[in-house]
Amino acid sequence: MANTISPFGAQDLMHFGGSQRTEELQTYWIPSSAAAPVFNGDLVATLFGSSILSGGFAKYVGQGSTLTYSASRAALGVFRGCEFWSPLAQRMLYAQWYPGTAVTGSTVDVKCFVVTDSAQRFVVQATSFAIILSSNIGNTAPLATIPSASGNSSAAGNQASGLSGMMLGSSALTTISTQANANAFRIVDFWSNYAPGNWGQIPTLGGSGGFVNGTDNTNSGQWIIVEPINWENSFR
């Protein structure tokens, strides 16, 4: 059964190594003036040149799924939700995605939580442009986003679920030859080796209740296991 394109960004799979899993969930800030949403599973990157106005001793970050990474602009990590002041509710609210100033109405900087651990492994869906082969394990991949026909989605993510629209660019894989490679993820395995009896069967994520979406490696749109590479805090 062919895979259904239903992206969800980068979702946690496991911590690679013998240490206790902490995921290095760190606190950063989104400027109160940031109009663009940031979705759960998006890559974020440091907004260089932005000074901290919130009083927090941490960096400002922005949605990084469409950024071009280089030695001077590395991915920081994966977005995992935020807290912001709601003038309407008159209290702090938690959300798994940042809906943007048009929704929050907040004039206070937004506290957000980011997985920055370079030993964390993630599941990401690949685009429909090419089939990823076993010979591609070890390659790196650029990011891509896709628009959705649904009225509650955008090219960056789904505003109903809050999930990212980020995918692996399956047609532009790169062999690691030098550290000049700027892609943020390296392919390490296929989801089909982990899938039976898991949340991949959920229909809202593209499963049928029996077939596990992303496990058909004869067709594009596979779910791929990746690890960070060239992140700001990465040792790889």
N, C-alpha and C positions, 0 to 999 in steps of 0.2 A: 504494500500500500504506500503510495507516494506521500512524502512529507507535506504538511500544510505550513505555509509561511505565516507564522504567528509570533513575531519577535517579542522578546521580553528583556533585552539588554543582557548584562552579565549577572548571573545569579550564582550564589555560593554553592560549591560542591564539597570541598574538603580542604583541610590545611595539610600541606605537604611537608612532612617532617615529624620529628618525635616530640616536639614541644607541645604544651597545652594550647588548644585552639583559642586564640583571642581575637583573631581577624584584624587586629590593629585598627579598631574602629575609632577614628580620631575626629575631633571637633574642628570645624572650619566655619567660615562665614560667607554668606551671599549678600552682596550690597543691597540695601533697601531699594535702590533705583533699578535693580535688575528686572526688566520686564519679561524676559524669556523664561519659560518653565524649565525645570530640571527634573528628570524622571528617575524613578528607582531603577537602578541598573545602568544608568548613564556613566560614562567616564566624565570626570571633572578635571580641570587643569587650573593651575594658579593664575590669577589675574595679576600679572606683573605690573608694577607701577601704581597699584591701588593701596593707599594707606588705610590702616585699620581705624575706623571711626567708632566702632561699637564698644571699645574698651576691652575686647578680647585679645589675648595674645596668640593669635592664629592668623592664617592667611585668608584673603578673599579668594573664592573659587568661582568658576563659571562652567556651564555645560560644555563638555569637551568632545562630544561625539563627532562633530564636524570639523574639528580643528586639525591642522596639519602639524604633526609632531616633529621636533628636531632636537638637536643637542641643547638648544636654548629654550625649548618648550616641550617638556615631557609631561605625560599623563601623571596625575597625582594619585588617582584611585577611583573607586566605584562608589557612586552616590547611594546612600541607604536611608534617606529620610531627613526631616528637618523639624525645627520648632520655630514658630513665628508669632508675633503679637497680632491678635485680631482686634481691630477697633470695634467691629460689630459685636463680637462675643465678650469683649473687655477682659480677655485672658489669653494666656499662651496656649496655642494649639499645636499638636503634633500631626504631621502628615508624612506619608511615605514618599511623597514627591512635592516639589516646590511649584505651585501653580502660577507664579508670577505676580507682579504687583497689581495687575488688573483684577485679580481675584482676591488677593489677601488684603489690599488696601492699606498695607502696613507701611509706616515710615521708619521702622526700626530694622536694623540689619538682622538677617535671618541666620540662626545657628543651624548648621547642617552636620551630618555624620557621614564619614567617608571610610571605606575599607582601603587601607594603604599597604597592607601586608603583602610583600612580594612573594611569600611562600603560600599564598592562598590560590586555590584553583577554582575556576568558574566554568559554567555552562553557558554557551552563546550559540544562537542559531546562525547558520551561514546563509548567504543570499542565494537566490535561485539561478544565478548566472553561470555557475560551474559546480561540478561534483568534486568534493574533496576526497582524495585518495589516500591510502595508507602510506604511499611514498611522500605525501605532503606533511607527515608528522615531523615536527622539528622546524617547519617553516613558520614565518610570521605572517600576519594578515593585517591589512588596513581595515578601518571601520567604514561602515556604510549605514545609511538609514533609508527606509522606504516610506512613501506615502501610503495611506490606507483609504479604501473606499468608504470606510465608516465615517460618519459625520462627527464622531467624538474623538477622532485621532488626528495627529499631525505627523509630519515626517520625522519628528523627534521622539514621539511617544504617544501613548494612549491616555487621554485625559479622563477616561472613565475608570480605568484600573490603576492609573498612575505608573504603569510599567513603561520602560524605555522601548524605543523602536530601533535601538542600536543592533547591528548585525555584523558578522565577519564578512569582509569583501572576498568572496570565494574565488573570484576571477583574477585576483591580483596578489597571489601569495608570493612571498619573497624568501629566498634562502639566506640564512644569516652568514654573511661573509666577513663583515666588519661591524664594529659597534656604531657605525654611522647609520645603520638600519634604525628607522624611527618608529616602526610599528609598535603598538602597545601590548600586543598579545602574541604568544607563541603557541602553536598547536601541539598538544601532547597526547590526545586520545580521542576516541569517538564515544558519544553518549550511549550508543548501543551496547557497550561493554559494561554499563552500569544500570541500565534502564528498568529491567523487569520489576513490576510491582511498585512503581513510584509515581510521583505527581505528574509525570509526563503524559499519563493517560487522561488527565482532566480535559474534557471537551473544550473548555474556555481557553486552554493553551494549545489547541489544535489537535488533541487526541480524540479518539472515537469512543473511549471507554474500554477498549480492548487493545487496539493498536497503539503503541507508544510513539507519539509524534517525534520525529527527528531521528528514528532508529533505522530508517531505510537508507542504507549507504550506497544503493544503486541509483539513487536520484538526488538531485540538489536539495537544498534546504535542510541539510543534516544539522543536528545539534552536536556541537564540538566542545571538547574539554580543552581549556586554554589556561595558560599561566602568564603572569605579568612579565613584561620585559621592557627595559628602558623607562621604567617609572622613576619619579623623583627620588623615592626611597628604596629603589630596587638595588639588590646586590648582583643582578644578572645583566 
